[in-house]
Amino acid sequence: MPEPSEAVHAALAAPVPAWIAEGKSLAAQTDERLIDSVLQGRTDAFGELVEPHLGYLMRLARLRLRDNSDAEDAVQQAVLRAFYNLGRFRREASFKTWLSRIAFHEAIHLRRKRTFARFRPLDDLHGSTLADPAGLPDSQIQRTQELERLNRALRRLPEKYRRVIQLRDLHELSVAATAHSLSITVGTVKTRHYRARKLLLRSLAGGK
């Protein structure tokens, strides 16, 4: 049997990478590093954090909703909620598991809204949709601060996008009801809603 080469000896003698020694995958290590970056104020890192998981989230949402448009809505809302609640992630499970749980709850919530949709008065604004999906208790002060932050972000949106967010997400109107209320087409509602959520998430990430 031939003697092992010097390269083999060197490889065997090399220290085990920390992420292997700790039993964590490289992806998990990357997630934790990005989470720390976001929590330390580098909010642009949030996009890097969620991007690798978006394909899986879409597949998960489609299985529950059987509709691509609804699945996109659920995933967008899950990402927004994850950003909003990242400080509460206790890292007892992987970030992917936590994010998937949020997306699952959003898909269930959306399916219930589609099944039992009902009209709500436009002045019935509330923040119940901001409840923590993991079921963690919220303090009144923290909730108030979150609502104020969301309201500031909403006020920065152009009116046509702000109205769509208010009707679709705060009042939970269907696409058809929103289109009727704004006197626009269903397709326009979907386009504006998609763009509005992207702008809102960007505004929240700016931390202003």
CNS distance restraints for C-alpha pairs under 8 A (distance, minus, plus):
assign (resid   4 and name CA) (resid   8 and name CA) 6.02 0.50 0.50
assign (resid   4 and name CA) (resid   9 and name CA) 6.76 0.50 0.50
assign (resid   5 and name CA) (resid   9 and name CA) 6.43 0.50 0.50
assign (resid   6 and name CA) (resid  10 and name CA) 6.09 0.50 0.50
assign (resid   7 and name CA) (resid  11 and name CA) 6.15 0.50 0.50
assign (resid   8 and name CA) (resid  12 and name CA) 6.18 0.50 0.50
assign (resid   9 and name CA) (resid  13 and name CA) 6.17 0.50 0.50
assign (resid  10 and name CA) (resid  14 and name CA) 6.12 0.50 0.50
assign (resid  16 and name CA) (resid  20 and name CA) 6.67 0.50 0.50
assign (resid  16 and name CA) (resid  21 and name CA) 6.29 0.50 0.50
assign (resid  17 and name CA) (resid  21 and name CA) 6.28 0.50 0.50
assign (resid  18 and name CA) (resid  22 and name CA) 6.00 0.50 0.50
assign (resid  19 and name CA) (resid  23 and name CA) 6.29 0.50 0.50
assign (resid  19 and name CA) (resid  24 and name CA) 5.20 0.50 0.50
assign (resid  19 and name CA) (resid  25 and name CA) 6.20 0.50 0.50
assign (resid  19 and name CA) (resid  26 and name CA) 6.25 0.50 0.50
assign (resid  19 and name CA) (resid  29 and name CA) 6.74 0.50 0.50
assign (resid  20 and name CA) (resid  24 and name CA) 5.96 0.50 0.50
assign (resid  20 and name CA) (resid  25 and name CA) 6.81 0.50 0.50
assign (resid  24 and name CA) (resid  28 and name CA) 6.14 0.50 0.50
assign (resid  24 and name CA) (resid  29 and name CA) 6.68 0.50 0.50
assign (resid  25 and name CA) (resid  29 and name CA) 6.35 0.50 0.50
assign (resid  26 and name CA) (resid  30 and name CA) 6.18 0.50 0.50
assign (resid  27 and name CA) (resid  31 and name CA) 6.16 0.50 0.50
assign (resid  28 and name CA) (resid  32 and name CA) 6.25 0.50 0.50
assign (resid  28 and name CA) (resid  94 and name CA) 6.81 0.50 0.50
assign (resid  28 and name CA) (resid  95 and name CA) 7.55 0.50 0.50
assign (resid  29 and name CA) (resid  33 and name CA) 6.25 0.50 0.50
assign (resid  30 and name CA) (resid  34 and name CA) 6.21 0.50 0.50
assign (resid  31 and name CA) (resid  35 and name CA) 6.06 0.50 0.50
assign (resid  31 and name CA) (resid  49 and name CA) 6.02 0.50 0.50
assign (resid  31 and name CA) (resid  95 and name CA) 6.81 0.50 0.50
assign (resid  32 and name CA) (resid  36 and name CA) 6.19 0.50 0.50
assign (resid  32 and name CA) (resid  95 and name CA) 7.91 0.50 0.50
assign (resid  33 and name CA) (resid  37 and name CA) 6.31 0.50 0.50
assign (resid  34 and name CA) (resid  38 and name CA) 6.22 0.50 0.50
assign (resid  34 and name CA) (resid  45 and name CA) 6.04 0.50 0.50
assign (resid  34 and name CA) (resid  46 and name CA) 7.12 0.50 0.50
assign (resid  34 and name CA) (resid  48 and name CA) 7.48 0.50 0.50
assign (resid  34 and name CA) (resid  49 and name CA) 5.93 0.50 0.50
assign (resid  35 and name CA) (resid  39 and name CA) 6.18 0.50 0.50
assign (resid  35 and name CA) (resid  45 and name CA) 7.87 0.50 0.50
assign (resid  35 and name CA) (resid  46 and name CA) 7.44 0.50 0.50
assign (resid  35 and name CA) (resid  49 and name CA) 7.16 0.50 0.50
assign (resid  35 and name CA) (resid  86 and name CA) 7.78 0.50 0.50
assign (resid  36 and name CA) (resid  40 and name CA) 6.05 0.50 0.50
assign (resid  37 and name CA) (resid  41 and name CA) 6.52 0.50 0.50
assign (resid  37 and name CA) (resid  42 and name CA) 5.36 0.50 0.50
assign (resid  37 and name CA) (resid  43 and name CA) 7.43 0.50 0.50
assign (resid  37 and name CA) (resid  45 and name CA) 6.58 0.50 0.50
assign (resid  38 and name CA) (resid  42 and name CA) 4.68 0.50 0.50
assign (resid  38 and name CA) (resid  43 and name CA) 4.71 0.50 0.50
assign (resid  38 and name CA) (resid  44 and name CA) 7.29 0.50 0.50
assign (resid  38 and name CA) (resid  45 and name CA) 5.79 0.50 0.50
assign (resid  38 and name CA) (resid  46 and name CA) 6.11 0.50 0.50
assign (resid  39 and name CA) (resid  43 and name CA) 7.55 0.50 0.50
assign (resid  39 and name CA) (resid  86 and name CA) 7.67 0.50 0.50
assign (resid  39 and name CA) (resid  87 and name CA) 6.79 0.50 0.50
assign (resid  43 and name CA) (resid 205 and name CA) 5.40 0.50 0.50
assign (resid  43 and name CA) (resid 206 and name CA) 6.95 0.50 0.50
assign (resid  43 and name CA) (resid 207 and name CA) 7.92 0.50 0.50
assign (resid  44 and name CA) (resid  48 and name CA) 7.67 0.50 0.50
assign (resid  44 and name CA) (resid 205 and name CA) 6.91 0.50 0.50
assign (resid  45 and name CA) (resid  49 and name CA) 6.27 0.50 0.50
assign (resid  46 and name CA) (resid  50 and name CA) 6.36 0.50 0.50
assign (resid  46 and name CA) (resid  83 and name CA) 7.30 0.50 0.50
assign (resid  47 and name CA) (resid  51 and name CA) 5.89 0.50 0.50
assign (resid  48 and name CA) (resid  52 and name CA) 7.49 0.50 0.50
assign (resid  50 and name CA) (resid  54 and name CA) 6.48 0.50 0.50
assign (resid  50 and name CA) (resid  79 and name CA) 7.46 0.50 0.50
assign (resid  53 and name CA) (resid  57 and name CA) 6.26 0.50 0.50
assign (resid  53 and name CA) (resid  96 and name CA) 6.77 0.50 0.50
assign (resid  54 and name CA) (resid  58 and name CA) 6.14 0.50 0.50
assign (resid  54 and name CA) (resid  75 and name CA) 7.70 0.50 0.50
assign (resid  55 and name CA) (resid  59 and name CA) 6.41 0.50 0.50
assign (resid  56 and name CA) (resid  60 and name CA) 6.19 0.50 0.50
assign (resid  57 and name CA) (resid  61 and name CA) 6.09 0.50 0.50
assign (resid  57 and name CA) (resid  75 and name CA) 6.42 0.50 0.50
assign (resid  57 and name CA) (resid 100 and name CA) 6.35 0.50 0.50
assign (resid  57 and name CA) (resid 103 and name CA) 6.66 0.50 0.50
assign (resid  58 and name CA) (resid  62 and name CA) 6.04 0.50 0.50
assign (resid  58 and name CA) (resid  71 and name CA) 6.15 0.50 0.50
assign (resid  58 and name CA) (resid  72 and name CA) 6.80 0.50 0.50
assign (resid  58 and name CA) (resid  75 and name CA) 6.48 0.50 0.50
assign (resid  59 and name CA) (resid  63 and name CA) 6.31 0.50 0.50
assign (resid  60 and name CA) (resid  64 and name CA) 6.76 0.50 0.50
assign (resid  60 and name CA) (resid 100 and name CA) 7.88 0.50 0.50
assign (resid  60 and name CA) (resid 103 and name CA) 7.84 0.50 0.50
assign (resid  60 and name CA) (resid 104 and name CA) 7.21 0.50 0.50
assign (resid  61 and name CA) (resid  65 and name CA) 6.03 0.50 0.50
assign (resid  61 and name CA) (resid  66 and name CA) 7.91 0.50 0.50
assign (resid  61 and name CA) (resid  71 and name CA) 4.90 0.50 0.50
assign (resid  61 and name CA) (resid  72 and name CA) 7.86 0.50 0.50
assign (resid  61 and name CA) (resid  74 and name CA) 6.80 0.50 0.50
assign (resid  61 and name CA) (resid  75 and name CA) 7.05 0.50 0.50
assign (resid  61 and name CA) (resid 103 and name CA) 6.94 0.50 0.50
assign (resid  61 and name CA) (resid 104 and name CA) 6.72 0.50 0.50
assign (resid  61 and name CA) (resid 107 and name CA) 5.80 0.50 0.50
assign (resid  62 and name CA) (resid  66 and name CA) 4.92 0.50 0.50
assign (resid  62 and name CA) (resid  67 and name CA) 5.97 0.50 0.50
assign (resid  62 and name CA) (resid  68 and name CA) 6.32 0.50 0.50
assign (resid  62 and name CA) (resid  70 and name CA) 7.95 0.50 0.50
assign (resid  62 and name CA) (resid  71 and name CA) 5.33 0.50 0.50
assign (resid  64 and name CA) (resid 104 and name CA) 8.00 0.50 0.50
assign (resid  64 and name CA) (resid 107 and name CA) 6.42 0.50 0.50
assign (resid  64 and name CA) (resid 108 and name CA) 7.22 0.50 0.50
assign (resid  64 and name CA) (resid 111 and name CA) 7.95 0.50 0.50
assign (resid  65 and name CA) (resid  70 and name CA) 6.58 0.50 0.50
assign (resid  65 and name CA) (resid  71 and name CA) 6.31 0.50 0.50
assign (resid  65 and name CA) (resid 107 and name CA) 6.63 0.50 0.50
assign (resid  65 and name CA) (resid 111 and name CA) 6.43 0.50 0.50
assign (resid  66 and name CA) (resid  71 and name CA) 7.70 0.50 0.50
assign (resid  67 and name CA) (resid  71 and name CA) 6.02 0.50 0.50
assign (resid  68 and name CA) (resid  72 and name CA) 6.15 0.50 0.50
assign (resid  69 and name CA) (resid  73 and name CA) 6.34 0.50 0.50
assign (resid  70 and name CA) (resid  74 and name CA) 6.21 0.50 0.50
assign (resid  70 and name CA) (resid 110 and name CA) 7.64 0.50 0.50
assign (resid  71 and name CA) (resid  75 and name CA) 6.16 0.50 0.50
assign (resid  71 and name CA) (resid 107 and name CA) 7.12 0.50 0.50
assign (resid  72 and name CA) (resid  76 and name CA) 6.02 0.50 0.50
assign (resid  73 and name CA) (resid  77 and name CA) 6.15 0.50 0.50
assign (resid  73 and name CA) (resid 194 and name CA) 7.73 0.50 0.50
assign (resid  74 and name CA) (resid  78 and name CA) 6.05 0.50 0.50
assign (resid  74 and name CA) (resid 103 and name CA) 6.42 0.50 0.50
assign (resid  74 and name CA) (resid 106 and name CA) 5.36 0.50 0.50
assign (resid  74 and name CA) (resid 107 and name CA) 5.35 0.50 0.50
assign (resid  74 and name CA) (resid 110 and name CA) 6.89 0.50 0.50
assign (resid  75 and name CA) (resid  79 and name CA) 6.12 0.50 0.50
assign (resid  75 and name CA) (resid 103 and name CA) 5.87 0.50 0.50
assign (resid  75 and name CA) (resid 106 and name CA) 7.58 0.50 0.50
assign (resid  75 and name CA) (resid 107 and name CA) 7.96 0.50 0.50
assign (resid  76 and name CA) (resid  80 and name CA) 6.19 0.50 0.50
assign (resid  76 and name CA) (resid 197 and name CA) 7.21 0.50 0.50
assign (resid  77 and name CA) (resid  81 and name CA) 6.05 0.50 0.50
assign (resid  77 and name CA) (resid 103 and name CA) 7.85 0.50 0.50
assign (resid  77 and name CA) (resid 106 and name CA) 7.04 0.50 0.50
assign (resid  78 and name CA) (resid  82 and name CA) 5.98 0.50 0.50
assign (resid  78 and name CA) (resid  99 and name CA) 7.33 0.50 0.50
assign (resid  78 and name CA) (resid 102 and name CA) 5.67 0.50 0.50
assign (resid  78 and name CA) (resid 103 and name CA) 4.93 0.50 0.50
assign (resid  78 and name CA) (resid 106 and name CA) 6.24 0.50 0.50
assign (resid  79 and name CA) (resid  83 and name CA) 6.20 0.50 0.50
assign (resid  79 and name CA) (resid  99 and name CA) 7.69 0.50 0.50
assign (resid  79 and name CA) (resid 103 and name CA) 7.86 0.50 0.50
assign (resid  80 and name CA) (resid  84 and name CA) 6.24 0.50 0.50
assign (resid  80 and name CA) (resid 201 and name CA) 6.14 0.50 0.50
assign (resid  81 and name CA) (resid  85 and name CA) 6.10 0.50 0.50
assign (resid  81 and name CA) (resid 102 and name CA) 7.79 0.50 0.50
assign (resid  81 and name CA) (resid 130 and name CA) 7.44 0.50 0.50
assign (resid  82 and name CA) (resid  86 and name CA) 5.58 0.50 0.50
assign (resid  82 and name CA) (resid  99 and name CA) 6.69 0.50 0.50
assign (resid  82 and name CA) (resid 102 and name CA) 7.34 0.50 0.50
assign (resid  85 and name CA) (resid  89 and name CA) 7.08 0.50 0.50
assign (resid  85 and name CA) (resid 132 and name CA) 7.13 0.50 0.50
assign (resid  89 and name CA) (resid  98 and name CA) 7.68 0.50 0.50
assign (resid  91 and name CA) (resid  95 and name CA) 6.96 0.50 0.50
assign (resid  93 and name CA) (resid  97 and name CA) 6.29 0.50 0.50
assign (resid  93 and name CA) (resid  98 and name CA) 6.67 0.50 0.50
assign (resid  94 and name CA) (resid  98 and name CA) 6.36 0.50 0.50
assign (resid  95 and name CA) (resid  99 and name CA) 5.96 0.50 0.50
assign (resid  96 and name CA) (resid 100 and name CA) 5.89 0.50 0.50
assign (resid  97 and name CA) (resid 101 and name CA) 6.14 0.50 0.50
assign (resid  98 and name CA) (resid 102 and name CA) 6.46 0.50 0.50
assign (resid  99 and name CA) (resid 103 and name CA) 6.27 0.50 0.50
assign (resid 100 and name CA) (resid 104 and name CA) 6.01 0.50 0.50
assign (resid 101 and name CA) (resid 105 and name CA) 6.27 0.50 0.50
assign (resid 101 and name CA) (resid 134 and name CA) 7.81 0.50 0.50
assign (resid 102 and name CA) (resid 106 and name CA) 6.18 0.50 0.50
assign (resid 102 and name CA) (resid 133 and name CA) 5.91 0.50 0.50
assign (resid 102 and name CA) (resid 134 and name CA) 7.22 0.50 0.50
assign (resid 103 and name CA) (resid 107 and name CA) 6.12 0.50 0.50
assign (resid 104 and name CA) (resid 108 and name CA) 6.26 0.50 0.50
assign (resid 105 and name CA) (resid 109 and name CA) 6.01 0.50 0.50
assign (resid 105 and name CA) (resid 133 and name CA) 6.92 0.50 0.50
assign (resid 106 and name CA) (resid 110 and name CA) 6.01 0.50 0.50
assign (resid 107 and name CA) (resid 111 and name CA) 6.09 0.50 0.50
assign (resid 108 and name CA) (resid 112 and name CA) 6.23 0.50 0.50
assign (resid 109 and name CA) (resid 113 and name CA) 6.26 0.50 0.50
assign (resid 110 and name CA) (resid 114 and name CA) 6.17 0.50 0.50
assign (resid 111 and name CA) (resid 115 and name CA) 6.21 0.50 0.50
assign (resid 112 and name CA) (resid 116 and name CA) 5.85 0.50 0.50
assign (resid 112 and name CA) (resid 117 and name CA) 7.61 0.50 0.50
assign (resid 113 and name CA) (resid 117 and name CA) 4.83 0.50 0.50
assign (resid 113 and name CA) (resid 172 and name CA) 7.45 0.50 0.50
assign (resid 114 and name CA) (resid 174 and name CA) 7.30 0.50 0.50
assign (resid 117 and name CA) (resid 172 and name CA) 7.84 0.50 0.50
assign (resid 117 and name CA) (resid 173 and name CA) 7.27 0.50 0.50
assign (resid 117 and name CA) (resid 174 and name CA) 7.06 0.50 0.50
assign (resid 118 and name CA) (resid 173 and name CA) 7.28 0.50 0.50
assign (resid 119 and name CA) (resid 171 and name CA) 7.98 0.50 0.50
assign (resid 119 and name CA) (resid 172 and name CA) 7.95 0.50 0.50
assign (resid 119 and name CA) (resid 173 and name CA) 6.33 0.50 0.50
assign (resid 120 and name CA) (resid 124 and name CA) 6.83 0.50 0.50
assign (resid 120 and name CA) (resid 171 and name CA) 6.09 0.50 0.50
assign (resid 120 and name CA) (resid 172 and name CA) 7.72 0.50 0.50
assign (resid 120 and name CA) (resid 173 and name CA) 7.48 0.50 0.50
assign (resid 121 and name CA) (resid 171 and name CA) 7.73 0.50 0.50
assign (resid 122 and name CA) (resid 167 and name CA) 7.65 0.50 0.50
assign (resid 122 and name CA) (resid 171 and name CA) 6.97 0.50 0.50
assign (resid 124 and name CA) (resid 171 and name CA) 7.35 0.50 0.50
assign (resid 125 and name CA) (resid 170 and name CA) 6.54 0.50 0.50
assign (resid 125 and name CA) (resid 171 and name CA) 6.83 0.50 0.50
assign (resid 126 and name CA) (resid 170 and name CA) 6.85 0.50 0.50
assign (resid 127 and name CA) (resid 131 and name CA) 7.69 0.50 0.50
assign (resid 127 and name CA) (resid 147 and name CA) 6.80 0.50 0.50
assign (resid 127 and name CA) (resid 170 and name CA) 7.28 0.50 0.50
assign (resid 129 and name CA) (resid 169 and name CA) 7.75 0.50 0.50
assign (resid 129 and name CA) (resid 170 and name CA) 7.06 0.50 0.50
assign (resid 131 and name CA) (resid 135 and name CA) 7.77 0.50 0.50
assign (resid 131 and name CA) (resid 138 and name CA) 7.75 0.50 0.50
assign (resid 132 and name CA) (resid 136 and name CA) 6.02 0.50 0.50
assign (resid 132 and name CA) (resid 137 and name CA) 7.59 0.50 0.50
assign (resid 132 and name CA) (resid 138 and name CA) 7.51 0.50 0.50
assign (resid 138 and name CA) (resid 142 and name CA) 6.70 0.50 0.50
assign (resid 138 and name CA) (resid 143 and name CA) 6.36 0.50 0.50
assign (resid 139 and name CA) (resid 143 and name CA) 6.15 0.50 0.50
assign (resid 140 and name CA) (resid 144 and name CA) 6.07 0.50 0.50
assign (resid 141 and name CA) (resid 145 and name CA) 6.23 0.50 0.50
assign (resid 142 and name CA) (resid 146 and name CA) 6.20 0.50 0.50
assign (resid 143 and name CA) (resid 147 and name CA) 6.21 0.50 0.50
assign (resid 144 and name CA) (resid 148 and name CA) 6.15 0.50 0.50
assign (resid 145 and name CA) (resid 149 and name CA) 6.15 0.50 0.50
assign (resid 146 and name CA) (resid 150 and name CA) 6.15 0.50 0.50
assign (resid 147 and name CA) (resid 151 and name CA) 6.04 0.50 0.50
assign (resid 148 and name CA) (resid 152 and name CA) 6.18 0.50 0.50
assign (resid 149 and name CA) (resid 153 and name CA) 6.31 0.50 0.50
assign (resid 149 and name CA) (resid 204 and name CA) 7.70 0.50 0.50
assign (resid 150 and name CA) (resid 154 and name CA) 6.09 0.50 0.50
assign (resid 150 and name CA) (resid 204 and name CA) 7.40 0.50 0.50
assign (resid 151 and name CA) (resid 155 and name CA) 6.14 0.50 0.50
assign (resid 152 and name CA) (resid 156 and name CA) 6.51 0.50 0.50
assign (resid 153 and name CA) (resid 157 and name CA) 6.87 0.50 0.50
assign (resid 153 and name CA) (resid 200 and name CA) 6.31 0.50 0.50
assign (resid 153 and name CA) (resid 203 and name CA) 5.77 0.50 0.50
assign (resid 153 and name CA) (resid 204 and name CA) 6.16 0.50 0.50
assign (resid 153 and name CA) (resid 208 and name CA) 7.84 0.50 0.50
assign (resid 154 and name CA) (resid 162 and name CA) 5.96 0.50 0.50
assign (resid 154 and name CA) (resid 200 and name CA) 6.81 0.50 0.50
assign (resid 155 and name CA) (resid 162 and name CA) 7.27 0.50 0.50
assign (resid 156 and name CA) (resid 203 and name CA) 7.81 0.50 0.50
assign (resid 157 and name CA) (resid 161 and name CA) 6.24 0.50 0.50
assign (resid 157 and name CA) (resid 162 and name CA) 5.60 0.50 0.50
assign (resid 157 and name CA) (resid 196 and name CA) 7.62 0.50 0.50
assign (resid 157 and name CA) (resid 199 and name CA) 7.27 0.50 0.50
assign (resid 157 and name CA) (resid 200 and name CA) 7.19 0.50 0.50
assign (resid 158 and name CA) (resid 162 and name CA) 6.14 0.50 0.50
assign (resid 159 and name CA) (resid 163 and name CA) 6.01 0.50 0.50
assign (resid 160 and name CA) (resid 164 and name CA) 6.62 0.50 0.50
assign (resid 160 and name CA) (resid 192 and name CA) 7.68 0.50 0.50
assign (resid 161 and name CA) (resid 165 and name CA) 6.36 0.50 0.50
assign (resid 161 and name CA) (resid 192 and name CA) 6.02 0.50 0.50
assign (resid 161 and name CA) (resid 193 and name CA) 6.84 0.50 0.50
assign (resid 161 and name CA) (resid 195 and name CA) 7.57 0.50 0.50
assign (resid 161 and name CA) (resid 196 and name CA) 5.00 0.50 0.50
assign (resid 162 and name CA) (resid 166 and name CA) 6.18 0.50 0.50
assign (resid 162 and name CA) (resid 196 and name CA) 7.07 0.50 0.50
assign (resid 163 and name CA) (resid 167 and name CA) 6.16 0.50 0.50
assign (resid 164 and name CA) (resid 168 and name CA) 5.84 0.50 0.50
assign (resid 164 and name CA) (resid 169 and name CA) 7.96 0.50 0.50
assign (resid 164 and name CA) (resid 178 and name CA) 7.23 0.50 0.50
assign (resid 164 and name CA) (resid 189 and name CA) 7.04 0.50 0.50
assign (resid 164 and name CA) (resid 192 and name CA) 6.93 0.50 0.50
assign (resid 164 and name CA) (resid 193 and name CA) 5.90 0.50 0.50
assign (resid 164 and name CA) (resid 196 and name CA) 7.49 0.50 0.50
assign (resid 165 and name CA) (resid 169 and name CA) 5.36 0.50 0.50
assign (resid 165 and name CA) (resid 170 and name CA) 6.83 0.50 0.50
assign (resid 165 and name CA) (resid 193 and name CA) 6.52 0.50 0.50
assign (resid 165 and name CA) (resid 196 and name CA) 6.75 0.50 0.50
assign (resid 165 and name CA) (resid 197 and name CA) 7.42 0.50 0.50
assign (resid 166 and name CA) (resid 170 and name CA) 4.89 0.50 0.50
assign (resid 166 and name CA) (resid 171 and name CA) 6.18 0.50 0.50
assign (resid 167 and name CA) (resid 171 and name CA) 4.90 0.50 0.50
assign (resid 167 and name CA) (resid 172 and name CA) 6.15 0.50 0.50
assign (resid 167 and name CA) (resid 173 and name CA) 5.65 0.50 0.50
assign (resid 167 and name CA) (resid 178 and name CA) 6.23 0.50 0.50
assign (resid 168 and name CA) (resid 172 and name CA) 4.77 0.50 0.50
assign (resid 168 and name CA) (resid 173 and name CA) 4.97 0.50 0.50
assign (resid 168 and name CA) (resid 174 and name CA) 6.55 0.50 0.50
assign (resid 168 and name CA) (resid 175 and name CA) 7.17 0.50 0.50
assign (resid 168 and name CA) (resid 178 and name CA) 6.80 0.50 0.50
assign (resid 168 and name CA) (resid 193 and name CA) 7.82 0.50 0.50
assign (resid 169 and name CA) (resid 173 and name CA) 7.50 0.50 0.50
assign (resid 173 and name CA) (resid 177 and name CA) 5.85 0.50 0.50
assign (resid 173 and name CA) (resid 178 and name CA) 5.97 0.50 0.50
assign (resid 174 and name CA) (resid 178 and name CA) 6.08 0.50 0.50
assign (resid 175 and name CA) (resid 179 and name CA) 6.11 0.50 0.50
assign (resid 175 and name CA) (resid 186 and name CA) 6.19 0.50 0.50
assign (resid 175 and name CA) (resid 189 and name CA) 6.56 0.50 0.50
assign (resid 175 and name CA) (resid 190 and name CA) 7.21 0.50 0.50
assign (resid 176 and name CA) (resid 180 and name CA) 6.21 0.50 0.50
assign (resid 176 and name CA) (resid 186 and name CA) 5.99 0.50 0.50
assign (resid 177 and name CA) (resid 181 and name CA) 6.12 0.50 0.50
assign (resid 178 and name CA) (resid 182 and name CA) 6.17 0.50 0.50
assign (resid 178 and name CA) (resid 189 and name CA) 7.08 0.50 0.50
assign (resid 179 and name CA) (resid 183 and name CA) 5.66 0.50 0.50
assign (resid 179 and name CA) (resid 184 and name CA) 5.00 0.50 0.50
assign (resid 179 and name CA) (resid 185 and name CA) 5.52 0.50 0.50
assign (resid 179 and name CA) (resid 186 and name CA) 5.43 0.50 0.50
assign (resid 179 and name CA) (resid 188 and name CA) 7.87 0.50 0.50
assign (resid 179 and name CA) (resid 189 and name CA) 6.02 0.50 0.50
assign (resid 180 and name CA) (resid 184 and name CA) 6.66 0.50 0.50
assign (resid 180 and name CA) (resid 185 and name CA) 7.84 0.50 0.50
assign (resid 184 and name CA) (resid 188 and name CA) 6.43 0.50 0.50
assign (resid 184 and name CA) (resid 189 and name CA) 7.07 0.50 0.50
assign (resid 185 and name CA) (resid 189 and name CA) 6.42 0.50 0.50
assign (resid 186 and name CA) (resid 190 and name CA) 6.40 0.50 0.50
assign (resid 187 and name CA) (resid 191 and name CA) 6.27 0.50 0.50
assign (resid 188 and name CA) (resid 192 and name CA) 6.00 0.50 0.50
assign (resid 189 and name CA) (resid 193 and name CA) 5.87 0.50 0.50
assign (resid 190 and name CA) (resid 194 and name CA) 6.16 0.50 0.50
assign (resid 191 and name CA) (resid 195 and name CA) 6.30 0.50 0.50
assign (resid 192 and name CA) (resid 196 and name CA) 5.77 0.50 0.50
assign (resid 193 and name CA) (resid 197 and name CA) 6.18 0.50 0.50
assign (resid 194 and name CA) (resid 198 and name CA) 6.50 0.50 0.50
assign (resid 195 and name CA) (resid 199 and name CA) 6.20 0.50 0.50
assign (resid 196 and name CA) (resid 200 and name CA) 6.01 0.50 0.50
assign (resid 197 and name CA) (resid 201 and name CA) 6.03 0.50 0.50
assign (resid 198 and name CA) (resid 202 and name CA) 6.16 0.50 0.50
assign (resid 199 and name CA) (resid 203 and name CA) 6.06 0.50 0.50
assign (resid 200 and name CA) (resid 204 and name CA) 6.12 0.50 0.50
assign (resid 201 and name CA) (resid 205 and name CA) 6.03 0.50 0.50
assign (resid 202 and name CA) (resid 206 and name CA) 6.28 0.50 0.50
assign (resid 203 and name CA) (resid 207 and name CA) 7.00 0.50 0.50
assign (resid 203 and name CA) (resid 208 and name CA) 7.36 0.50 0.50
assign (resid 204 and name CA) (resid 208 and name CA) 7.13 0.50 0.50
